[in-house]
């Protein structure tokens, strides 16, 4: 749960709009370098920013950059981001920024 004040949140992901073709999961988001759908992208990228327009733009851009390059870009830009990536155990989280990198003593288990 996020309590926001003077901020907005947006999430981009492939968990709602995707197609499986030849055993590969293809996102609805396009990779400009390939000229086709993203492959191997994070499951989702959530961004908190001052405006919804900025949050949405960054969420999509970081989705395209992927799990390897996205977190580094988010750190350079001072963004608050949560990336979810698929792995053999389900989903793993990569938090970036003070909003998502909460100290362990402040994190409450559900």
Phi and psi restraints in degrees (range 20) as a CNS / XPLOR table:
assign (resid 1 and name C) (resid 2 and name N)
       (resid 2 and name CA) (resid 2 and name C) 1.0 -117.6 20.0 2
assign (resid 2 and name N) (resid 2 and name CA)
       (resid 2 and name C) (resid 3 and name N) 1.0 132.7 20.0 2
assign (resid 2 and name C) (resid 3 and name N)
       (resid 3 and name CA) (resid 3 and name C) 1.0 -103.6 20.0 2
assign (resid 3 and name N) (resid 3 and name CA)
       (resid 3 and name C) (resid 4 and name N) 1.0 111.7 20.0 2
assign (resid 3 and name C) (resid 4 and name N)
       (resid 4 and name CA) (resid 4 and name C) 1.0 -106.9 20.0 2
assign (resid 4 and name N) (resid 4 and name CA)
       (resid 4 and name C) (resid 5 and name N) 1.0 143.8 20.0 2
assign (resid 4 and name C) (resid 5 and name N)
       (resid 5 and name CA) (resid 5 and name C) 1.0 -139.1 20.0 2
assign (resid 5 and name N) (resid 5 and name CA)
       (resid 5 and name C) (resid 6 and name N) 1.0 123.7 20.0 2
assign (resid 5 and name C) (resid 6 and name N)
       (resid 6 and name CA) (resid 6 and name C) 1.0 55.9 20.0 2
assign (resid 6 and name N) (resid 6 and name CA)
       (resid 6 and name C) (resid 7 and name N) 1.0 41.4 20.0 2
assign (resid 6 and name C) (resid 7 and name N)
       (resid 7 and name CA) (resid 7 and name C) 1.0 -152.2 20.0 2
assign (resid 7 and name N) (resid 7 and name CA)
       (resid 7 and name C) (resid 8 and name N) 1.0 167.4 20.0 2
assign (resid 7 and name C) (resid 8 and name N)
       (resid 8 and name CA) (resid 8 and name C) 1.0 -139.8 20.0 2
assign (resid 8 and name N) (resid 8 and name CA)
       (resid 8 and name C) (resid 9 and name N) 1.0 158.7 20.0 2
assign (resid 8 and name C) (resid 9 and name N)
       (resid 9 and name CA) (resid 9 and name C) 1.0 -127.6 20.0 2
assign (resid 9 and name N) (resid 9 and name CA)
       (resid 9 and name C) (resid 10 and name N) 1.0 142.2 20.0 2
assign (resid 9 and name C) (resid 10 and name N)
       (resid 10 and name CA) (resid 10 and name C) 1.0 -142.6 20.0 2
assign (resid 10 and name N) (resid 10 and name CA)
       (resid 10 and name C) (resid 11 and name N) 1.0 146.7 20.0 2
assign (resid 10 and name C) (resid 11 and name N)
       (resid 11 and name CA) (resid 11 and name C) 1.0 -128.9 20.0 2
assign (resid 11 and name N) (resid 11 and name CA)
       (resid 11 and name C) (resid 12 and name N) 1.0 133.7 20.0 2
assign (resid 11 and name C) (resid 12 and name N)
       (resid 12 and name CA) (resid 12 and name C) 1.0 -114.1 20.0 2
assign (resid 12 and name N) (resid 12 and name CA)
       (resid 12 and name C) (resid 13 and name N) 1.0 142.3 20.0 2
assign (resid 12 and name C) (resid 13 and name N)
       (resid 13 and name CA) (resid 13 and name C) 1.0 -167.7 20.0 2
assign (resid 13 and name N) (resid 13 and name CA)
       (resid 13 and name C) (resid 14 and name N) 1.0 173.4 20.0 2
assign (resid 13 and name C) (resid 14 and name N)
       (resid 14 and name CA) (resid 14 and name C) 1.0 -111.1 20.0 2
assign (resid 14 and name N) (resid 14 and name CA)
       (resid 14 and name C) (resid 15 and name N) 1.0 15.5 20.0 2
assign (resid 14 and name C) (resid 15 and name N)
       (resid 15 and name CA) (resid 15 and name C) 1.0 -81.7 20.0 2
assign (resid 15 and name N) (resid 15 and name CA)
       (resid 15 and name C) (resid 16 and name N) 1.0 -11.9 20.0 2
assign (resid 15 and name C) (resid 16 and name N)
       (resid 16 and name CA) (resid 16 and name C) 1.0 -112.2 20.0 2
assign (resid 16 and name N) (resid 16 and name CA)
       (resid 16 and name C) (resid 17 and name N) 1.0 -41.5 20.0 2
assign (resid 16 and name C) (resid 17 and name N)
       (resid 17 and name CA) (resid 17 and name C) 1.0 -120.5 20.0 2
assign (resid 17 and name N) (resid 17 and name CA)
       (resid 17 and name C) (resid 18 and name N) 1.0 100.9 20.0 2
assign (resid 17 and name C) (resid 18 and name N)
       (resid 18 and name CA) (resid 18 and name C) 1.0 -159.0 20.0 2
assign (resid 18 and name N) (resid 18 and name CA)
       (resid 18 and name C) (resid 19 and name N) 1.0 167.9 20.0 2
assign (resid 18 and name C) (resid 19 and name N)
       (resid 19 and name CA) (resid 19 and name C) 1.0 -139.7 20.0 2
assign (resid 19 and name N) (resid 19 and name CA)
       (resid 19 and name C) (resid 20 and name N) 1.0 146.5 20.0 2
assign (resid 19 and name C) (resid 20 and name N)
       (resid 20 and name CA) (resid 20 and name C) 1.0 -103.3 20.0 2
assign (resid 20 and name N) (resid 20 and name CA)
       (resid 20 and name C) (resid 21 and name N) 1.0 126.6 20.0 2
assign (resid 20 and name C) (resid 21 and name N)
       (resid 21 and name CA) (resid 21 and name C) 1.0 -136.5 20.0 2
assign (resid 21 and name N) (resid 21 and name CA)
       (resid 21 and name C) (resid 22 and name N) 1.0 119.7 20.0 2
assign (resid 21 and name C) (resid 22 and name N)
       (resid 22 and name CA) (resid 22 and name C) 1.0 60.0 20.0 2
assign (resid 22 and name N) (resid 22 and name CA)
       (resid 22 and name C) (resid 23 and name N) 1.0 33.8 20.0 2
assign (resid 22 and name C) (resid 23 and name N)
       (resid 23 and name CA) (resid 23 and name C) 1.0 79.1 20.0 2
assign (resid 23 and name N) (resid 23 and name CA)
       (resid 23 and name C) (resid 24 and name N) 1.0 5.5 20.0 2
assign (resid 23 and name C) (resid 24 and name N)
       (resid 24 and name CA) (resid 24 and name C) 1.0 -111.6 20.0 2
assign (resid 24 and name N) (resid 24 and name CA)
       (resid 24 and name C) (resid 25 and name N) 1.0 137.4 20.0 2
assign (resid 24 and name C) (resid 25 and name N)
       (resid 25 and name CA) (resid 25 and name C) 1.0 -85.3 20.0 2
assign (resid 25 and name N) (resid 25 and name CA)
       (resid 25 and name C) (resid 26 and name N) 1.0 120.7 20.0 2
assign (resid 25 and name C) (resid 26 and name N)
       (resid 26 and name CA) (resid 26 and name C) 1.0 -112.4 20.0 2
assign (resid 26 and name N) (resid 26 and name CA)
       (resid 26 and name C) (resid 27 and name N) 1.0 126.9 20.0 2
assign (resid 26 and name C) (resid 27 and name N)
       (resid 27 and name CA) (resid 27 and name C) 1.0 -78.1 20.0 2
assign (resid 27 and name N) (resid 27 and name CA)
       (resid 27 and name C) (resid 28 and name N) 1.0 160.1 20.0 2
assign (resid 27 and name C) (resid 28 and name N)
       (resid 28 and name CA) (resid 28 and name C) 1.0 -78.5 20.0 2
assign (resid 28 and name N) (resid 28 and name CA)
       (resid 28 and name C) (resid 29 and name N) 1.0 -13.4 20.0 2
assign (resid 28 and name C) (resid 29 and name N)
       (resid 29 and name CA) (resid 29 and name C) 1.0 -83.0 20.0 2
assign (resid 29 and name N) (resid 29 and name CA)
       (resid 29 and name C) (resid 30 and name N) 1.0 134.7 20.0 2
assign (resid 29 and name C) (resid 30 and name N)
       (resid 30 and name CA) (resid 30 and name C) 1.0 -91.3 20.0 2
assign (resid 30 and name N) (resid 30 and name CA)
       (resid 30 and name C) (resid 31 and name N) 1.0 143.0 20.0 2
assign (resid 30 and name C) (resid 31 and name N)
       (resid 31 and name CA) (resid 31 and name C) 1.0 -96.4 20.0 2
assign (resid 31 and name N) (resid 31 and name CA)
       (resid 31 and name C) (resid 32 and name N) 1.0 109.7 20.0 2
assign (resid 31 and name C) (resid 32 and name N)
       (resid 32 and name CA) (resid 32 and name C) 1.0 -63.9 20.0 2
assign (resid 32 and name N) (resid 32 and name CA)
       (resid 32 and name C) (resid 33 and name N) 1.0 -26.9 20.0 2
assign (resid 32 and name C) (resid 33 and name N)
       (resid 33 and name CA) (resid 33 and name C) 1.0 -70.2 20.0 2
assign (resid 33 and name N) (resid 33 and name CA)
       (resid 33 and name C) (resid 34 and name N) 1.0 -34.1 20.0 2
assign (resid 33 and name C) (resid 34 and name N)
       (resid 34 and name CA) (resid 34 and name C) 1.0 -94.0 20.0 2
assign (resid 34 and name N) (resid 34 and name CA)
       (resid 34 and name C) (resid 35 and name N) 1.0 -22.6 20.0 2
assign (resid 34 and name C) (resid 35 and name N)
       (resid 35 and name CA) (resid 35 and name C) 1.0 71.2 20.0 2
assign (resid 35 and name N) (resid 35 and name CA)
       (resid 35 and name C) (resid 36 and name N) 1.0 28.4 20.0 2
assign (resid 35 and name C) (resid 36 and name N)
       (resid 36 and name CA) (resid 36 and name C) 1.0 -156.2 20.0 2
assign (resid 36 and name N) (resid 36 and name CA)
       (resid 36 and name C) (resid 37 and name N) 1.0 -177.0 20.0 2
assign (resid 36 and name C) (resid 37 and name N)
       (resid 37 and name CA) (resid 37 and name C) 1.0 -61.4 20.0 2
assign (resid 37 and name N) (resid 37 and name CA)
       (resid 37 and name C) (resid 38 and name N) 1.0 149.8 20.0 2
assign (resid 37 and name C) (resid 38 and name N)
       (resid 38 and name CA) (resid 38 and name C) 1.0 -62.5 20.0 2
assign (resid 38 and name N) (resid 38 and name CA)
       (resid 38 and name C) (resid 39 and name N) 1.0 142.7 20.0 2
assign (resid 38 and name C) (resid 39 and name N)
       (resid 39 and name CA) (resid 39 and name C) 1.0 -128.0 20.0 2
assign (resid 39 and name N) (resid 39 and name CA)
       (resid 39 and name C) (resid 40 and name N) 1.0 139.6 20.0 2
assign (resid 39 and name C) (resid 40 and name N)
       (resid 40 and name CA) (resid 40 and name C) 1.0 68.7 20.0 2
assign (resid 40 and name N) (resid 40 and name CA)
       (resid 40 and name C) (resid 41 and name N) 1.0 22.7 20.0 2
assign (resid 40 and name C) (resid 41 and name N)
       (resid 41 and name CA) (resid 41 and name C) 1.0 -78.3 20.0 2
assign (resid 41 and name N) (resid 41 and name CA)
       (resid 41 and name C) (resid 42 and name N) 1.0 163.9 20.0 2
assign (resid 41 and name C) (resid 42 and name N)
       (resid 42 and name CA) (resid 42 and name C) 1.0 -58.0 20.0 2
assign (resid 42 and name N) (resid 42 and name CA)
       (resid 42 and name C) (resid 43 and name N) 1.0 156.4 20.0 2
assign (resid 42 and name C) (resid 43 and name N)
       (resid 43 and name CA) (resid 43 and name C) 1.0 -64.6 20.0 2
assign (resid 43 and name N) (resid 43 and name CA)
       (resid 43 and name C) (resid 44 and name N) 1.0 -39.4 20.0 2
assign (resid 43 and name C) (resid 44 and name N)
       (resid 44 and name CA) (resid 44 and name C) 1.0 -160.6 20.0 2
assign (resid 44 and name N) (resid 44 and name CA)
       (resid 44 and name C) (resid 45 and name N) 1.0 158.4 20.0 2
assign (resid 44 and name C) (resid 45 and name N)
       (resid 45 and name CA) (resid 45 and name C) 1.0 -134.0 20.0 2
assign (resid 45 and name N) (resid 45 and name CA)
       (resid 45 and name C) (resid 46 and name N) 1.0 121.6 20.0 2
assign (resid 45 and name C) (resid 46 and name N)
       (resid 46 and name CA) (resid 46 and name C) 1.0 -111.1 20.0 2
assign (resid 46 and name N) (resid 46 and name CA)
       (resid 46 and name C) (resid 47 and name N) 1.0 132.4 20.0 2
assign (resid 46 and name C) (resid 47 and name N)
       (resid 47 and name CA) (resid 47 and name C) 1.0 -128.2 20.0 2
assign (resid 47 and name N) (resid 47 and name CA)
       (resid 47 and name C) (resid 48 and name N) 1.0 135.4 20.0 2
assign (resid 47 and name C) (resid 48 and name N)
       (resid 48 and name CA) (resid 48 and name C) 1.0 -108.3 20.0 2
assign (resid 48 and name N) (resid 48 and name CA)
       (resid 48 and name C) (resid 49 and name N) 1.0 127.8 20.0 2
assign (resid 48 and name C) (resid 49 and name N)
       (resid 49 and name CA) (resid 49 and name C) 1.0 -143.9 20.0 2
assign (resid 49 and name N) (resid 49 and name CA)
       (resid 49 and name C) (resid 50 and name N) 1.0 177.9 20.0 2
assign (resid 49 and name C) (resid 50 and name N)
       (resid 50 and name CA) (resid 50 and name C) 1.0 -67.3 20.0 2
assign (resid 50 and name N) (resid 50 and name CA)
       (resid 50 and name C) (resid 51 and name N) 1.0 -31.6 20.0 2
assign (resid 50 and name C) (resid 51 and name N)
       (resid 51 and name CA) (resid 51 and name C) 1.0 -130.3 20.0 2
assign (resid 51 and name N) (resid 51 and name CA)
       (resid 51 and name C) (resid 52 and name N) 1.0 155.6 20.0 2
assign (resid 51 and name C) (resid 52 and name N)
       (resid 52 and name CA) (resid 52 and name C) 1.0 -66.3 20.0 2
assign (resid 52 and name N) (resid 52 and name CA)
       (resid 52 and name C) (resid 53 and name N) 1.0 -34.8 20.0 2
assign (resid 52 and name C) (resid 53 and name N)
       (resid 53 and name CA) (resid 53 and name C) 1.0 -61.5 20.0 2
assign (resid 53 and name N) (resid 53 and name CA)
       (resid 53 and name C) (resid 54 and name N) 1.0 -45.1 20.0 2
assign (resid 53 and name C) (resid 54 and name N)
       (resid 54 and name CA) (resid 54 and name C) 1.0 -66.9 20.0 2
assign (resid 54 and name N) (resid 54 and name CA)
       (resid 54 and name C) (resid 55 and name N) 1.0 -43.0 20.0 2
assign (resid 54 and name C) (resid 55 and name N)
       (resid 55 and name CA) (resid 55 and name C) 1.0 -60.9 20.0 2
assign (resid 55 and name N) (resid 55 and name CA)
       (resid 55 and name C) (resid 56 and name N) 1.0 -43.8 20.0 2
assign (resid 55 and name C) (resid 56 and name N)
       (resid 56 and name CA) (resid 56 and name C) 1.0 -66.7 20.0 2
assign (resid 56 and name N) (resid 56 and name CA)
       (resid 56 and name C) (resid 57 and name N) 1.0 -43.5 20.0 2
assign (resid 56 and name C) (resid 57 and name N)
       (resid 57 and name CA) (resid 57 and name C) 1.0 -62.8 20.0 2
assign (resid 57 and name N) (resid 57 and name CA)
       (resid 57 and name C) (resid 58 and name N) 1.0 -44.9 20.0 2
assign (resid 57 and name C) (resid 58 and name N)
       (resid 58 and name CA) (resid 58 and name C) 1.0 -67.3 20.0 2
assign (resid 58 and name N) (resid 58 and name CA)
       (resid 58 and name C) (resid 59 and name N) 1.0 -38.4 20.0 2
assign (resid 58 and name C) (resid 59 and name N)
       (resid 59 and name CA) (resid 59 and name C) 1.0 -60.3 20.0 2
assign (resid 59 and name N) (resid 59 and name CA)
       (resid 59 and name C) (resid 60 and name N) 1.0 -43.6 20.0 2
assign (resid 59 and name C) (resid 60 and name N)
       (resid 60 and name CA) (resid 60 and name C) 1.0 -67.8 20.0 2
assign (resid 60 and name N) (resid 60 and name CA)
       (resid 60 and name C) (resid 61 and name N) 1.0 -45.0 20.0 2
assign (resid 60 and name C) (resid 61 and name N)
       (resid 61 and name CA) (resid 61 and name C) 1.0 -61.3 20.0 2
assign (resid 61 and name N) (resid 61 and name CA)
       (resid 61 and name C) (resid 62 and name N) 1.0 -42.0 20.0 2
assign (resid 61 and name C) (resid 62 and name N)
       (resid 62 and name CA) (resid 62 and name C) 1.0 -71.3 20.0 2
assign (resid 62 and name N) (resid 62 and name CA)
       (resid 62 and name C) (resid 63 and name N) 1.0 -30.1 20.0 2
assign (resid 62 and name C) (resid 63 and name N)
       (resid 63 and name CA) (resid 63 and name C) 1.0 -61.1 20.0 2
assign (resid 63 and name N) (resid 63 and name CA)
       (resid 63 and name C) (resid 64 and name N) 1.0 -44.7 20.0 2
assign (resid 63 and name C) (resid 64 and name N)
       (resid 64 and name CA) (resid 64 and name C) 1.0 -66.3 20.0 2
assign (resid 64 and name N) (resid 64 and name CA)
       (resid 64 and name C) (resid 65 and name N) 1.0 -39.4 20.0 2
assign (resid 64 and name C) (resid 65 and name N)
       (resid 65 and name CA) (resid 65 and name C) 1.0 -68.2 20.0 2
assign (resid 65 and name N) (resid 65 and name CA)
       (resid 65 and name C) (resid 66 and name N) 1.0 -27.9 20.0 2
assign (resid 65 and name C) (resid 66 and name N)
       (resid 66 and name CA) (resid 66 and name C) 1.0 84.9 20.0 2
assign (resid 66 and name N) (resid 66 and name CA)
       (resid 66 and name C) (resid 67 and name N) 1.0 177.1 20.0 2
assign (resid 66 and name C) (resid 67 and name N)
       (resid 67 and name CA) (resid 67 and name C) 1.0 -69.6 20.0 2
assign (resid 67 and name N) (resid 67 and name CA)
       (resid 67 and name C) (resid 68 and name N) 1.0 -22.4 20.0 2
assign (resid 67 and name C) (resid 68 and name N)
       (resid 68 and name CA) (resid 68 and name C) 1.0 -81.7 20.0 2
assign (resid 68 and name N) (resid 68 and name CA)
       (resid 68 and name C) (resid 69 and name N) 1.0 -45.2 20.0 2
assign (resid 68 and name C) (resid 69 and name N)
       (resid 69 and name CA) (resid 69 and name C) 1.0 -98.0 20.0 2
assign (resid 69 and name N) (resid 69 and name CA)
       (resid 69 and name C) (resid 70 and name N) 1.0 -27.0 20.0 2
assign (resid 69 and name C) (resid 70 and name N)
       (resid 70 and name CA) (resid 70 and name C) 1.0 -58.1 20.0 2
assign (resid 70 and name N) (resid 70 and name CA)
       (resid 70 and name C) (resid 71 and name N) 1.0 -49.9 20.0 2
assign (resid 70 and name C) (resid 71 and name N)
       (resid 71 and name CA) (resid 71 and name C) 1.0 -60.0 20.0 2
assign (resid 71 and name N) (resid 71 and name CA)
       (resid 71 and name C) (resid 72 and name N) 1.0 -39.8 20.0 2
assign (resid 71 and name C) (resid 72 and name N)
       (resid 72 and name CA) (resid 72 and name C) 1.0 -63.7 20.0 2
assign (resid 72 and name N) (resid 72 and name CA)
       (resid 72 and name C) (resid 73 and name N) 1.0 -42.3 20.0 2
assign (resid 72 and name C) (resid 73 and name N)
       (resid 73 and name CA) (resid 73 and name C) 1.0 -63.9 20.0 2
assign (resid 73 and name N) (resid 73 and name CA)
       (resid 73 and name C) (resid 74 and name N) 1.0 -44.1 20.0 2
assign (resid 73 and name C) (resid 74 and name N)
       (resid 74 and name CA) (resid 74 and name C) 1.0 -59.8 20.0 2
assign (resid 74 and name N) (resid 74 and name CA)
       (resid 74 and name C) (resid 75 and name N) 1.0 -41.9 20.0 2
assign (resid 74 and name C) (resid 75 and name N)
       (resid 75 and name CA) (resid 75 and name C) 1.0 -63.7 20.0 2
assign (resid 75 and name N) (resid 75 and name CA)
       (resid 75 and name C) (resid 76 and name N) 1.0 -45.3 20.0 2
assign (resid 75 and name C) (resid 76 and name N)
       (resid 76 and name CA) (resid 76 and name C) 1.0 -59.7 20.0 2
assign (resid 76 and name N) (resid 76 and name CA)
       (resid 76 and name C) (resid 77 and name N) 1.0 -35.0 20.0 2
assign (resid 76 and name C) (resid 77 and name N)
       (resid 77 and name CA) (resid 77 and name C) 1.0 -89.6 20.0 2
assign (resid 77 and name N) (resid 77 and name CA)
       (resid 77 and name C) (resid 78 and name N) 1.0 -2.6 20.0 2
assign (resid 77 and name C) (resid 78 and name N)
       (resid 78 and name CA) (resid 78 and name C) 1.0 70.4 20.0 2
assign (resid 78 and name N) (resid 78 and name CA)
       (resid 78 and name C) (resid 79 and name N) 1.0 34.4 20.0 2
assign (resid 78 and name C) (resid 79 and name N)
       (resid 79 and name CA) (resid 79 and name C) 1.0 -91.9 20.0 2
assign (resid 79 and name N) (resid 79 and name CA)
       (resid 79 and name C) (resid 80 and name N) 1.0 156.2 20.0 2
assign (resid 79 and name C) (resid 80 and name N)
       (resid 80 and name CA) (resid 80 and name C) 1.0 -101.2 20.0 2
assign (resid 80 and name N) (resid 80 and name CA)
       (resid 80 and name C) (resid 81 and name N) 1.0 113.9 20.0 2
assign (resid 80 and name C) (resid 81 and name N)
       (resid 81 and name CA) (resid 81 and name C) 1.0 -139.8 20.0 2
assign (resid 81 and name N) (resid 81 and name CA)
       (resid 81 and name C) (resid 82 and name N) 1.0 144.7 20.0 2
assign (resid 81 and name C) (resid 82 and name N)
       (resid 82 and name CA) (resid 82 and name C) 1.0 -127.1 20.0 2
assign (resid 82 and name N) (resid 82 and name CA)
       (resid 82 and name C) (resid 83 and name N) 1.0 113.9 20.0 2
assign (resid 82 and name C) (resid 83 and name N)
       (resid 83 and name CA) (resid 83 and name C) 1.0 -99.2 20.0 2
assign (resid 83 and name N) (resid 83 and name CA)
       (resid 83 and name C) (resid 84 and name N) 1.0 135.1 20.0 2
assign (resid 83 and name C) (resid 84 and name N)
       (resid 84 and name CA) (resid 84 and name C) 1.0 -112.9 20.0 2
assign (resid 84 and name N) (resid 84 and name CA)
       (resid 84 and name C) (resid 85 and name N) 1.0 126.8 20.0 2
assign (resid 84 and name C) (resid 85 and name N)
       (resid 85 and name CA) (resid 85 and name C) 1.0 -123.6 20.0 2
assign (resid 85 and name N) (resid 85 and name CA)
       (resid 85 and name C) (resid 86 and name N) 1.0 144.7 20.0 2
assign (resid 85 and name C) (resid 86 and name N)
       (resid 86 and name CA) (resid 86 and name C) 1.0 -77.3 20.0 2
assign (resid 86 and name N) (resid 86 and name CA)
       (resid 86 and name C) (resid 87 and name N) 1.0 138.0 20.0 2
assign (resid 86 and name C) (resid 87 and name N)
       (resid 87 and name CA) (resid 87 and name C) 1.0 -144.1 20.0 2
assign (resid 87 and name N) (resid 87 and name CA)
       (resid 87 and name C) (resid 88 and name N) 1.0 -176.6 20.0 2
assign (resid 87 and name C) (resid 88 and name N)
       (resid 88 and name CA) (resid 88 and name C) 1.0 -62.1 20.0 2
assign (resid 88 and name N) (resid 88 and name CA)
       (resid 88 and name C) (resid 89 and name N) 1.0 -24.2 20.0 2
assign (resid 88 and name C) (resid 89 and name N)
       (resid 89 and name CA) (resid 89 and name C) 1.0 -94.7 20.0 2
assign (resid 89 and name N) (resid 89 and name CA)
       (resid 89 and name C) (resid 90 and name N) 1.0 4.5 20.0 2
assign (resid 89 and name C) (resid 90 and name N)
       (resid 90 and name CA) (resid 90 and name C) 1.0 121.8 20.0 2
assign (resid 90 and name N) (resid 90 and name CA)
       (resid 90 and name C) (resid 91 and name N) 1.0 -108.1 20.0 2
assign (resid 90 and name C) (resid 91 and name N)
       (resid 91 and name CA) (resid 91 and name C) 1.0 -124.3 20.0 2
assign (resid 91 and name N) (resid 91 and name CA)
       (resid 91 and name C) (resid 92 and name N) 1.0 140.8 20.0 2
assign (resid 91 and name C) (resid 92 and name N)
       (resid 92 and name CA) (resid 92 and name C) 1.0 -118.8 20.0 2
assign (resid 92 and name N) (resid 92 and name CA)
       (resid 92 and name C) (resid 93 and name N) 1.0 148.9 20.0 2
assign (resid 92 and name C) (resid 93 and name N)
       (resid 93 and name CA) (resid 93 and name C) 1.0 -105.1 20.0 2
assign (resid 93 and name N) (resid 93 and name CA)
       (resid 93 and name C) (resid 94 and name N) 1.0 141.6 20.0 2
assign (resid 93 and name C) (resid 94 and name N)
       (resid 94 and name CA) (resid 94 and name C) 1.0 -124.7 20.0 2
assign (resid 94 and name N) (resid 94 and name CA)
       (resid 94 and name C) (resid 95 and name N) 1.0 102.2 20.0 2
assign (resid 94 and name C) (resid 95 and name N)
       (resid 95 and name CA) (resid 95 and name C) 1.0 -86.3 20.0 2
assign (resid 95 and name N) (resid 95 and name CA)
       (resid 95 and name C) (resid 96 and name N) 1.0 142.5 20.0 2
assign (resid 95 and name C) (resid 96 and name N)
       (resid 96 and name CA) (resid 96 and name C) 1.0 -135.4 20.0 2
assign (resid 96 and name N) (resid 96 and name CA)
       (resid 96 and name C) (resid 97 and name N) 1.0 132.4 20.0 2
assign (resid 96 and name C) (resid 97 and name N)
       (resid 97 and name CA) (resid 97 and name C) 1.0 93.7 20.0 2
assign (resid 97 and name N) (resid 97 and name CA)
       (resid 97 and name C) (resid 98 and name N) 1.0 157.6 20.0 2
assign (resid 97 and name C) (resid 98 and name N)
       (resid 98 and name CA) (resid 98 and name C) 1.0 -61.3 20.0 2
assign (resid 98 and name N) (resid 98 and name CA)
       (resid 98 and name C) (resid 99 and name N) 1.0 -29.2 20.0 2
assign (resid 98 and name C) (resid 99 and name N)
       (resid 99 and name CA) (resid 99 and name C) 1.0 -65.7 20.0 2
assign (resid 99 and name N) (resid 99 and name CA)
       (resid 99 and name C) (resid 100 and name N) 1.0 -38.0 20.0 2
assign (resid 99 and name C) (resid 100 and name N)
       (resid 100 and name CA) (resid 100 and name C) 1.0 -100.6 20.0 2
assign (resid 100 and name N) (resid 100 and name CA)
       (resid 100 and name C) (resid 101 and name N) 1.0 -17.7 20.0 2
assign (resid 100 and name C) (resid 101 and name N)
       (resid 101 and name CA) (resid 101 and name C) 1.0 -96.0 20.0 2
assign (resid 101 and name N) (resid 101 and name CA)
       (resid 101 and name C) (resid 102 and name N) 1.0 56.0 20.0 2
assign (resid 101 and name C) (resid 102 and name N)
       (resid 102 and name CA) (resid 102 and name C) 1.0 -67.8 20.0 2
assign (resid 102 and name N) (resid 102 and name CA)
       (resid 102 and name C) (resid 103 and name N) 1.0 142.1 20.0 2
assign (resid 102 and name C) (resid 103 and name N)
       (resid 103 and name CA) (resid 103 and name C) 1.0 -57.7 20.0 2
assign (resid 103 and name N) (resid 103 and name CA)
       (resid 103 and name C) (resid 104 and name N) 1.0 147.0 20.0 2
assign (resid 103 and name C) (resid 104 and name N)
       (resid 104 and name CA) (resid 104 and name C) 1.0 -55.5 20.0 2
assign (resid 104 and name N) (resid 104 and name CA)
       (resid 104 and name C) (resid 105 and name N) 1.0 -34.2 20.0 2
assign (resid 104 and name C) (resid 105 and name N)
       (resid 105 and name CA) (resid 105 and name C) 1.0 -73.4 20.0 2
assign (resid 105 and name N) (resid 105 and name CA)
       (resid 105 and name C) (resid 106 and name N) 1.0 -11.9 20.0 2
assign (resid 105 and name C) (resid 106 and name N)
       (resid 106 and name CA) (resid 106 and name C) 1.0 -98.7 20.0 2
assign (resid 106 and name N) (resid 106 and name CA)
       (resid 106 and name C) (resid 107 and name N) 1.0 -10.9 20.0 2
assign (resid 106 and name C) (resid 107 and name N)
       (resid 107 and name CA) (resid 107 and name C) 1.0 -81.8 20.0 2
assign (resid 107 and name N) (resid 107 and name CA)
       (resid 107 and name C) (resid 108 and name N) 1.0 127.4 20.0 2
assign (resid 107 and name C) (resid 108 and name N)
       (resid 108 and name CA) (resid 108 and name C) 1.0 -106.6 20.0 2
assign (resid 108 and name N) (resid 108 and name CA)
       (resid 108 and name C) (resid 109 and name N) 1.0 132.6 20.0 2
assign (resid 108 and name C) (resid 109 and name N)
       (resid 109 and name CA) (resid 109 and name C) 1.0 -77.9 20.0 2
assign (resid 109 and name N) (resid 109 and name CA)
       (resid 109 and name C) (resid 110 and name N) 1.0 142.0 20.0 2
